[in-house]
Amino acid sequence: MRRRWYNLVFIGFASAALFLSACSGNSNKKISDDIEIPEEIFGDDKPLLISQEAMEDIIDNISSPVEMAALLKSTGVPFSQKLLASTNRIDKLNTNFKQALNLGVYGCDLGYLNMYEKTGSVINNMTAIKSLANELRIGQFFDFNTIKRLATNNENLDSLMYISVSSFNNMDEYLRQANRGNISSLIVTGMWVEGMYLATQVAKGAPEKEVVERIADQKLVLNDLILILKNYKSDANFADLVKEIERIKKAYDGVRITYEMGEPEAKEVDGMLIIVQNDKQHIDISDETLANIITVIEDVRNNIISL
């Protein structure tokens, strides 16, 4: 299951290359391979424009905070406040880079809090989010009074989750239309790293198969994140962040993902006939690789929240 949240022109080319590669040959089992992005495609001075369609394609592959939190809760693992980033450090986030990256972190934590119905803690989390959003001049996308009211009543969880996700979606669209894609990319990265941190910490204590496979599946996202961030590599902060994400990518080298082509199936959806390709994904990840991923993600995440 995927969520819509967020082309570079290169994306279309890379996707086509992947498709043609997957369709060639006689075997019906394919191995996912990394695509190396030529460095010369990224300008040193002026970033490439990232279209809405391309960002949506990229984020389609990223587990949303609510989706990840729902998966963690379904394992029966209890809520843990100590996993969340402290909201007592807002004053130390004194640059747009720090603010945007940590806004993504708090946004992910918000999904975790909502899913476990910790409505009391949502207030502190939303206060931090509102403060950072105001500093980034995007606070208009948060109806704080409504969110605060809903957060005091567990029966309004669905509405609270909807408004929370809707606020971030609207904010992201505005940033991209205002040519502030650098801010949007940082928010997305912060959310992804925090979501992976929560998942890996749960897997550390209770390595449920579905959680471990979701962690391994995120290998497919790393090239996209690096692609987005490298677009702003002329900024030293972005260059450093790329190195951090590349550390995570390196930890994923031991993850093997293969696809087995299944038979297409005709289905009726909303009165329309569609064809669904029933491909199967197979994931192979050793305990050693998982342990390495857990360690590296924890380190990268802690570096982000200590900026």
C-alpha contacts under 8 A as a table, 3 or more apart, distances in Angstrom:
res1	aa1	res2	aa2	distance
2	R	60	D	5.80
2	R	61	N	6.38
2	R	62	I	7.24
2	R	63	S	6.44
2	R	64	S	7.85
3	R	59	I	7.60
3	R	60	D	5.55
3	R	61	N	7.63
3	R	62	I	7.38
3	R	63	S	6.66
3	R	64	S	6.17
3	R	67	E	7.92
4	R	56	E	6.34
4	R	59	I	6.49
4	R	60	D	5.11
5	W	56	E	5.92
5	W	59	I	5.58
5	W	60	D	6.61
5	W	64	S	7.87
5	W	169	N	6.23
6	Y	52	Q	7.02
6	Y	53	E	7.95
6	Y	54	A	7.79
6	Y	55	M	4.42
6	Y	56	E	3.74
6	Y	57	D	6.96
6	Y	58	I	6.59
6	Y	59	I	4.67
6	Y	60	D	7.07
6	Y	169	N	7.89
6	Y	172	D	7.42
7	N	10	F	6.86
7	N	11	I	5.44
7	N	12	G	6.64
7	N	50	I	5.55
7	N	51	S	5.10
7	N	52	Q	7.25
7	N	53	E	6.00
7	N	54	A	3.35
7	N	55	M	6.47
7	N	57	D	8.00
8	L	11	I	5.34
8	L	12	G	7.52
8	L	48	L	7.09
8	L	49	L	6.77
8	L	50	I	5.11
8	L	51	S	6.56
8	L	54	A	6.00
9	V	12	G	5.88
9	V	13	F	7.07
10	F	13	F	5.11
10	F	14	A	6.04
11	I	14	A	5.05
11	I	15	S	5.95
11	I	54	A	6.97
12	G	15	S	5.18
12	G	16	A	6.12
13	F	16	A	5.15
13	F	17	A	6.18
14	A	17	A	5.03
14	A	18	L	6.24
14	A	35	I	7.52
15	S	18	L	5.08
15	S	19	F	6.19
16	A	19	F	5.02
16	A	20	L	6.12
17	A	20	L	5.24
17	A	21	S	6.03
18	L	21	S	5.10
18	L	22	A	6.08
19	F	22	A	5.11
19	F	23	C	6.21
20	L	23	C	5.13
20	L	24	S	6.27
21	S	24	S	5.37
22	A	25	G	7.98
22	A	30	K	6.46
27	S	30	K	7.32
28	N	259	Y	7.92
28	N	260	E	5.67
28	N	261	M	5.41
29	K	258	T	6.58
29	K	259	Y	5.35
29	K	260	E	4.41
29	K	261	M	6.50
30	K	258	T	5.36
30	K	259	Y	5.06
30	K	260	E	6.57
31	I	256	R	7.53
31	I	257	I	5.99
31	I	258	T	4.31
31	I	259	Y	6.36
32	S	256	R	7.57
32	S	257	I	5.72
32	S	258	T	5.99
32	S	259	Y	7.68
34	D	223	N	7.35
35	I	223	N	7.49
37	I	41	I	7.70
37	I	227	L	7.50
38	P	41	I	5.79
39	E	42	F	5.85
40	E	43	G	6.92
42	F	47	P	7.05
42	F	48	L	7.20
42	F	230	K	7.05
42	F	231	N	5.79
43	G	46	K	5.85
43	G	47	P	6.12
43	G	48	L	7.41
43	G	231	N	7.49
44	D	47	P	7.53
44	D	233	K	7.21
44	D	234	S	5.41
45	D	234	S	6.46
47	P	231	N	5.39
47	P	232	Y	5.93
48	L	231	N	6.47
50	I	54	A	6.60
50	I	55	M	6.80
50	I	176	R	7.79
50	I	181	G	7.34
51	S	54	A	5.37
51	S	55	M	6.43
51	S	176	R	7.89
52	Q	55	M	5.31
52	Q	56	E	6.10
52	Q	173	E	7.72
52	Q	176	R	7.39
53	E	56	E	5.15
53	E	57	D	6.20
54	A	57	D	5.05
54	A	58	I	6.29
55	M	58	I	5.03
55	M	59	I	6.07
56	E	59	I	5.16
56	E	60	D	5.90
57	D	60	D	5.21
57	D	61	N	7.27
58	I	61	N	5.85
58	I	62	I	7.33
58	I	221	V	7.55
58	I	224	D	6.18
59	I	62	I	5.01
60	D	63	S	7.79
61	N	218	Q	7.87
61	N	220	L	7.55
61	N	221	V	6.25
62	I	192	W	7.26
62	I	218	Q	7.14
62	I	221	V	6.40
63	S	67	E	6.13
63	S	68	M	6.04
63	S	192	W	7.72
64	S	67	E	5.08
64	S	68	M	6.11
64	S	192	W	7.98
64	S	195	G	8.00
65	P	68	M	5.19
65	P	69	A	6.00
65	P	107	G	7.66
65	P	108	C	4.87
65	P	109	D	7.54
65	P	110	L	7.96
65	P	111	G	5.16
65	P	112	Y	6.85
65	P	191	M	7.10
65	P	192	W	7.91
65	P	195	G	6.06
66	V	69	A	5.04
66	V	70	A	6.02
66	V	108	C	7.66
66	V	111	G	4.68
66	V	112	Y	6.56
66	V	114	N	7.93
66	V	115	M	6.79
66	V	161	M	7.94
67	E	70	A	5.13
67	E	71	L	6.35
68	M	71	L	5.13
68	M	72	L	6.32
68	M	195	G	6.74
68	M	199	A	7.40
69	A	72	L	5.07
69	A	73	K	6.12
69	A	111	G	6.49
69	A	112	Y	5.02
69	A	115	M	6.18
70	A	73	K	5.15
70	A	74	S	6.10
70	A	112	Y	7.96
70	A	115	M	6.26
71	L	74	S	5.12
71	L	75	T	6.78
71	L	211	V	7.10
72	L	75	T	5.53
72	L	76	G	7.41
72	L	77	V	6.71
72	L	199	A	6.91
72	L	202	V	7.35
72	L	211	V	7.07
73	K	76	G	5.52
73	K	77	V	5.99
73	K	78	P	7.18
73	K	79	F	7.88
73	K	115	M	7.55
73	K	116	Y	7.25
74	S	77	V	7.63
75	T	208	E	7.15
77	V	202	V	7.38
77	V	206	A	7.75
79	F	116	Y	6.60
80	S	83	L	5.78
80	S	84	L	7.73
81	Q	84	L	5.66
82	K	85	A	7.86
83	L	198	L	6.79
83	L	201	Q	7.95
84	L	109	D	6.22
85	A	105	V	7.45
85	A	106	Y	7.10
85	A	109	D	7.54
85	A	305	I	6.97
86	S	89	R	6.67
87	T	90	I	6.44
87	T	124	N	6.96
87	T	125	N	6.55
87	T	128	A	6.05
89	R	92	K	5.57
89	R	93	L	7.16
90	I	93	L	5.42
90	I	128	A	6.75
90	I	131	S	7.83
90	I	132	L	7.55
91	D	94	N	6.66
92	K	307	L	7.99
93	L	98	K	5.43
93	L	99	Q	5.53
93	L	307	L	7.30
94	N	98	K	6.85
94	N	99	Q	7.00
95	T	98	K	5.36
95	T	99	Q	6.09
96	N	99	Q	4.94
96	N	100	A	5.88
96	N	135	E	7.73
96	N	136	L	6.49
96	N	183	I	7.62
97	F	100	A	5.46
97	F	101	L	6.20
97	F	183	I	7.30
97	F	186	L	7.29
97	F	237	N	7.52
98	K	101	L	5.35
98	K	102	N	6.07
98	K	307	L	6.60
99	Q	102	N	5.34
99	Q	103	L	5.89
99	Q	132	L	5.80
99	Q	135	E	7.73
99	Q	136	L	7.40
100	A	103	L	4.95
100	A	104	G	6.49
100	A	132	L	7.44
100	A	136	L	7.42
100	A	183	I	5.87
100	A	184	S	7.59
100	A	186	L	5.60
100	A	187	I	5.21
100	A	190	G	7.84
101	L	104	G	5.40
101	L	105	V	6.68
101	L	186	L	4.78
101	L	187	I	5.04
101	L	188	V	7.85
101	L	189	T	6.83
101	L	190	G	4.80
101	L	191	M	7.98
101	L	304	I	7.48
102	N	105	V	4.72
102	N	106	Y	6.17
102	N	187	I	7.23
102	N	190	G	6.03
102	N	304	I	7.29
102	N	305	I	6.72
103	L	106	Y	5.19
103	L	107	G	5.99
103	L	129	I	6.01
103	L	132	L	6.37
103	L	133	A	7.40
103	L	187	I	6.04
103	L	190	G	7.14
103	L	191	M	7.99
104	G	107	G	4.92
104	G	108	C	6.28
104	G	186	L	7.21
104	G	187	I	4.16
104	G	188	V	6.03
104	G	189	T	6.92
104	G	190	G	4.26
104	G	191	M	4.26
104	G	192	W	7.85
104	G	194	E	7.91
105	V	108	C	5.31
105	V	109	D	6.38
105	V	187	I	7.62
105	V	190	G	4.80
105	V	191	M	4.90
105	V	192	W	7.97
105	V	193	V	7.50
105	V	194	E	5.39
106	Y	109	D	4.91
106	Y	110	L	6.08
106	Y	125	N	6.64
106	Y	128	A	7.59
106	Y	129	I	6.49
106	Y	191	M	7.62
107	G	110	L	5.03
107	G	111	G	6.69
107	G	129	I	7.18
107	G	191	M	6.43
108	C	111	G	5.25
108	C	112	Y	6.57
108	C	191	M	5.11
108	C	192	W	7.78
108	C	194	E	6.29
108	C	195	G	6.12
109	D	112	Y	4.96
109	D	113	L	6.15
109	D	125	N	7.76
109	D	194	E	7.51
109	D	195	G	7.92
110	L	113	L	5.08
110	L	114	N	6.04
110	L	122	V	6.55
110	L	125	N	6.54
110	L	126	M	7.56
110	L	164	S	7.99
111	G	114	N	5.12
111	G	115	M	6.09
111	G	161	M	7.33
112	Y	115	M	5.27
112	Y	116	Y	6.41
113	L	116	Y	5.34
113	L	117	E	6.02
113	L	118	K	5.15
113	L	119	T	7.02
113	L	121	S	7.16
113	L	122	V	6.35
114	N	117	E	4.87
114	N	118	K	6.15
114	N	119	T	6.69
114	N	122	V	7.23
114	N	157	L	6.79
114	N	160	L	7.55
114	N	161	M	6.51
115	M	118	K	7.80
115	M	157	L	7.99
117	E	154	N	6.25
117	E	157	L	6.98
118	K	121	S	5.70
118	K	122	V	6.51
119	T	122	V	4.95
119	T	123	I	7.11
119	T	151	A	4.82
119	T	152	T	5.85
119	T	153	N	7.23
119	T	154	N	6.78
120	G	123	I	5.94
120	G	124	N	7.82
120	G	151	A	6.89
120	G	152	T	6.61
121	S	124	N	5.54
121	S	125	N	6.44
122	V	125	N	4.97
122	V	126	M	5.90
122	V	151	A	6.52
123	I	126	M	5.15
123	I	127	T	6.08
123	I	148	K	6.26
123	I	151	A	7.04
124	N	127	T	5.09
124	N	128	A	6.40
125	N	128	A	5.25
125	N	129	I	6.29
126	M	129	I	4.85
126	M	130	K	5.91
126	M	144	F	7.59
127	T	130	K	5.13
127	T	131	S	6.17
128	A	131	S	5.15
128	A	132	L	6.29
129	I	132	L	5.26
129	I	133	A	5.95
130	K	133	A	5.02
130	K	134	N	6.07
130	K	139	G	6.01
130	K	142	F	6.99
130	K	144	F	7.49
131	S	134	N	5.25
131	S	135	E	6.39
131	S	139	G	7.71
132	L	135	E	5.07
132	L	136	L	6.30
132	L	139	G	7.91
133	A	136	L	5.05
133	A	137	R	6.11
133	A	138	I	5.04
133	A	139	G	4.53
134	N	137	R	4.83
134	N	138	I	5.69
134	N	139	G	4.34
134	N	140	Q	7.75
135	E	138	I	7.67
135	E	139	G	7.81
136	L	139	G	7.49
137	R	140	Q	7.74
138	I	141	F	6.19
138	I	171	M	6.61
139	G	142	F	5.78
140	Q	143	D	7.47
141	F	167	S	5.45
141	F	168	F	7.66
141	F	170	N	6.81
141	F	171	M	6.06
142	F	167	S	5.87
143	D	146	T	5.59
143	D	147	I	6.29
144	F	147	I	5.07
144	F	148	K	5.97
145	N	148	K	5.14
145	N	149	R	6.23
146	T	149	R	5.10
146	T	150	L	6.21
147	I	150	L	5.16
147	I	151	A	5.95
147	I	160	L	6.30
147	I	163	I	7.37
147	I	164	S	7.81
148	K	151	A	5.07
148	K	152	T	6.69
149	R	152	T	5.68
149	R	153	N	7.43
150	L	153	N	5.60
150	L	154	N	7.75
150	L	156	N	5.59
150	L	157	L	7.30
150	L	159	S	7.34
150	L	160	L	5.86
151	A	154	N	6.94
151	A	156	N	7.32
151	A	157	L	7.43
151	A	160	L	6.68
153	N	156	N	5.66
153	N	157	L	7.45
154	N	157	L	5.43
155	E	158	D	7.83
156	N	159	S	5.37
156	N	160	L	6.12
157	L	160	L	4.99
157	L	161	M	6.07
158	D	161	M	5.17
158	D	162	Y	6.14
159	S	162	Y	5.04
159	S	163	I	6.17
160	L	163	I	5.30
160	L	164	S	6.06
161	M	164	S	5.08
161	M	165	V	6.16
162	Y	165	V	5.36
162	Y	166	S	5.90
163	I	166	S	4.98
163	I	167	S	5.93
164	S	167	S	5.31
164	S	168	F	6.66
165	V	168	F	5.33
165	V	169	N	6.25
166	S	169	N	5.06
166	S	170	N	6.11
167	S	170	N	5.32
167	S	171	M	6.09
168	F	171	M	5.00
168	F	172	D	6.08
169	N	172	D	5.20
169	N	173	E	6.32
170	N	173	E	5.23
170	N	174	Y	6.24
171	M	174	Y	5.20
171	M	175	L	6.27
172	D	175	L	5.19
172	D	176	R	6.35
172	D	184	S	5.76
173	E	176	R	5.33
173	E	177	Q	6.22
174	Y	177	Q	5.16
174	Y	178	A	6.05
175	L	178	A	5.07
175	L	179	N	6.33
175	L	180	R	4.92
175	L	181	G	5.93
175	L	183	I	7.14
175	L	184	S	6.16
176	R	179	N	5.17
176	R	180	R	5.52
176	R	181	G	4.85
176	R	184	S	6.92
177	Q	180	R	7.45
178	A	181	G	7.86
180	R	183	I	5.68
180	R	184	S	6.80
181	G	184	S	4.90
181	G	185	S	6.01
182	N	185	S	5.18
182	N	186	L	6.39
182	N	229	L	7.84
182	N	232	Y	6.87
183	I	186	L	5.23
183	I	187	I	6.40
184	S	187	I	5.19
184	S	188	V	6.30
185	S	188	V	5.16
185	S	189	T	6.13
185	S	228	I	6.65
185	S	229	L	6.75
186	L	189	T	5.02
186	L	190	G	6.05
186	L	229	L	7.90
187	I	190	G	5.17
187	I	191	M	6.21
188	V	191	M	5.17
188	V	192	W	6.18
189	T	192	W	5.10
189	T	193	V	6.11
189	T	225	L	6.98
190	G	193	V	5.31
190	G	194	E	6.12
190	G	304	I	7.99
191	M	194	E	5.29
191	M	195	G	6.02
192	W	195	G	5.10
192	W	196	M	6.13
193	V	196	M	5.12
193	V	197	Y	6.06
193	V	297	I	7.21
193	V	300	V	7.90
193	V	301	R	6.24
194	E	197	Y	4.86
194	E	198	L	6.24
194	E	301	R	6.56
195	G	198	L	5.25
195	G	199	A	6.24
196	M	199	A	5.02
196	M	200	T	5.93
196	M	215	I	6.94
196	M	297	I	7.17
197	Y	200	T	5.23
197	Y	201	Q	6.04
197	Y	294	I	7.61
197	Y	297	I	6.09
197	Y	298	E	6.00
197	Y	301	R	6.80
198	L	201	Q	5.28
198	L	202	V	6.31
199	A	202	V	5.21
199	A	203	A	6.18
199	A	211	V	6.83
199	A	215	I	6.99
200	T	203	A	4.86
200	T	204	K	5.95
200	T	212	V	7.91
200	T	215	I	7.15
200	T	293	I	7.89
200	T	294	I	5.36
200	T	297	I	7.85
201	Q	204	K	4.95
201	Q	205	G	6.81
201	Q	294	I	7.08
202	V	205	G	5.54
202	V	206	A	5.87
202	V	207	P	7.13
203	A	206	A	4.87
203	A	207	P	4.06
203	A	208	E	6.50
203	A	211	V	6.64
203	A	212	V	6.46
204	K	207	P	6.09
204	K	291	A	7.72
204	K	294	I	7.29
207	P	211	V	6.97
207	P	212	V	6.27
208	E	211	V	5.45
208	E	212	V	6.20
209	K	212	V	5.15
209	K	213	E	6.05
210	E	213	E	5.15
210	E	214	R	6.15
211	V	214	R	5.06
211	V	215	I	6.23
212	V	215	I	5.08
212	V	216	A	6.21
212	V	290	L	7.89
213	E	216	A	4.97
213	E	217	D	5.90
213	E	283	I	6.64
214	R	217	D	4.95
214	R	218	Q	6.52
215	I	218	Q	5.50
215	I	219	K	7.75
216	A	219	K	5.84
216	A	252	Y	7.64
216	A	255	V	6.47
216	A	283	I	7.17
216	A	285	I	7.01
217	D	220	L	6.24
217	D	257	I	7.68
217	D	283	I	7.49
218	Q	221	V	5.22
218	Q	222	L	7.02
219	K	222	L	5.62
219	K	249	K	7.12
219	K	252	Y	6.31
219	K	255	V	7.60
220	L	223	N	6.82
220	L	224	D	7.83
221	V	224	D	5.36
221	V	225	L	6.37
222	L	225	L	5.14
222	L	226	I	6.15
222	L	245	I	7.42
222	L	246	E	7.98
222	L	249	K	6.17
223	N	226	I	5.14
223	N	227	L	5.95
223	N	249	K	8.00
224	D	227	L	4.94
224	D	228	I	6.26
225	L	228	I	5.22
225	L	229	L	6.21
225	L	245	I	7.88
226	I	229	L	5.14
226	I	230	K	5.85
226	I	242	V	6.08
226	I	245	I	6.84
226	I	246	E	7.33
227	L	230	K	5.36
227	L	231	N	6.58
228	I	231	N	5.47
228	I	232	Y	7.74
229	L	232	Y	5.73
229	L	233	K	6.75
229	L	238	F	6.39
229	L	239	A	7.91
229	L	241	L	7.74
229	L	242	V	6.29
230	K	233	K	4.77
230	K	238	F	7.23
230	K	239	A	7.05
230	K	242	V	6.61
232	Y	235	D	6.03
232	Y	238	F	6.18
232	Y	239	A	7.69
233	K	236	A	6.66
233	K	237	N	7.93
233	K	238	F	5.28
233	K	239	A	4.76
233	K	242	V	7.90
234	S	238	F	7.48
234	S	239	A	7.07
235	D	238	F	5.36
235	D	239	A	6.35
236	A	239	A	4.94
236	A	240	D	6.22
237	N	240	D	5.20
237	N	241	L	6.24
238	F	241	L	4.92
238	F	242	V	6.12
239	A	242	V	5.18
239	A	243	K	6.55
240	D	243	K	5.16
240	D	244	E	6.53
241	L	244	E	5.00
241	L	245	I	6.34
242	V	245	I	5.17
242	V	246	E	6.03
243	K	246	E	4.98
243	K	247	R	6.31
244	E	247	R	5.15
244	E	248	I	6.82
244	E	300	V	6.26
245	I	248	I	5.12
245	I	249	K	6.35
245	I	300	V	7.78
246	E	249	K	4.79
246	E	250	K	6.14
247	R	250	K	5.13
247	R	251	A	6.44
247	R	296	V	7.12
248	I	251	A	5.08
248	I	252	Y	6.56
248	I	293	I	6.79
248	I	296	V	6.10
248	I	297	I	6.38
249	K	252	Y	5.16
249	K	253	D	6.88
250	K	253	D	5.40
251	A	254	G	7.14
251	A	289	T	7.00
251	A	292	N	6.11
251	A	293	I	5.34
251	A	296	V	7.14
252	Y	255	V	5.39
252	Y	289	T	7.13
252	Y	293	I	6.63
253	D	256	R	7.92
254	G	285	I	6.67
254	G	286	S	7.52
254	G	289	T	5.84
255	V	283	I	7.32
255	V	284	D	5.94
255	V	285	I	4.97
255	V	286	S	7.68
255	V	289	T	7.18
256	R	283	I	5.87
256	R	284	D	5.05
256	R	285	I	6.59
257	I	281	Q	6.98
257	I	282	H	5.70
257	I	283	I	4.66
257	I	284	D	6.38
258	T	281	Q	5.87
258	T	282	H	5.14
258	T	283	I	6.56
259	Y	279	D	6.70
259	Y	280	K	5.59
259	Y	281	Q	4.61
259	Y	282	H	6.12
260	E	279	D	5.64
260	E	280	K	5.03
260	E	281	Q	6.43
260	E	282	H	7.77
261	M	277	Q	7.91
261	M	278	N	6.98
261	M	279	D	4.53
261	M	280	K	6.45
262	G	277	Q	6.61
262	G	278	N	4.78
262	G	279	D	4.57
262	G	280	K	6.77
263	E	277	Q	6.47
263	E	278	N	5.85
263	E	279	D	7.55
264	P	275	I	6.39
264	P	276	V	5.50
264	P	277	Q	4.38
264	P	278	N	5.77
265	E	275	I	5.58
265	E	276	V	5.11
265	E	277	Q	6.39
265	E	278	N	7.10
266	A	273	L	6.69
266	A	274	I	5.75
266	A	275	I	4.58
266	A	276	V	6.22
267	K	273	L	5.67
267	K	274	I	5.38
267	K	275	I	6.26
267	K	276	V	7.11
268	E	271	G	5.93
268	E	272	M	5.33
268	E	273	L	4.54
268	E	274	I	6.17
269	V	272	M	5.21
269	V	273	L	6.38
269	V	274	I	6.93
285	I	289	T	6.33
285	I	290	L	6.68
286	S	289	T	5.19
286	S	290	L	6.24
287	D	290	L	5.08
287	D	291	A	6.10
288	E	291	A	5.13
288	E	292	N	6.26
289	T	292	N	5.09
289	T	293	I	6.21
290	L	293	I	5.09
290	L	294	I	6.16
291	A	294	I	5.11
291	A	295	T	6.28
292	N	295	T	5.15
292	N	296	V	6.20
293	I	296	V	5.27
293	I	297	I	5.99
294	I	297	I	5.41
294	I	298	E	6.10
295	T	298	E	5.27
295	T	299	D	6.30
296	V	299	D	5.10
296	V	300	V	6.18
297	I	300	V	5.10
297	I	301	R	5.93
298	E	301	R	5.18
298	E	302	N	6.07
299	D	302	N	5.20
299	D	303	N	6.19
300	V	303	N	5.07
300	V	304	I	6.37
301	R	304	I	5.10
301	R	305	I	6.43
302	N	305	I	5.24
302	N	306	S	6.10
303	N	306	S	5.23
303	N	307	L	6.39
304	I	307	L	5.51
